[in-house]
Amino acid sequence: MYAYQLEKLLAGHNWQDHRYLEFINVPSLSVGLYRLPAGGTDIQQPHTEDEIYYVISGQAKFRLEKETLDVNPGVILYVAAHQNHTFYEITEDLTLLVFFAPVEHTQR
């Protein structure tokens, strides 16, 4: 069993230098936290795995291919593998819980 406290994960990581913190990595799934500062730029590229985002805190817009959506706490987003997506117009520091299935960087 794995058990984590969000507050400890957030407090124990250097977010200035590393915007992503993976804390679960098992053969079928990886889970991490992704933080983007207000006014920041999301430099992600399409992933080779399916992905789910859960917005913990913050405000931004999200673009998936040609669709856009305002995101705020409680929003859950599904992104299929290989789809272009980005967070932009980040008006409040954005904290996201991110799930990859299977494990990030394992598919081609």
Secondary structure, 3 states (H helix, E strand, C coil): CCCCCHHHHHHCCCCCCCCEEEEEEECCEEEEEEEECCCCCCCCCCCCCEEEEEEEEEEEEEEECCEEEEECCCCEEEECCCCCEEEEEEEEEEEEEEEEECCCCCCC
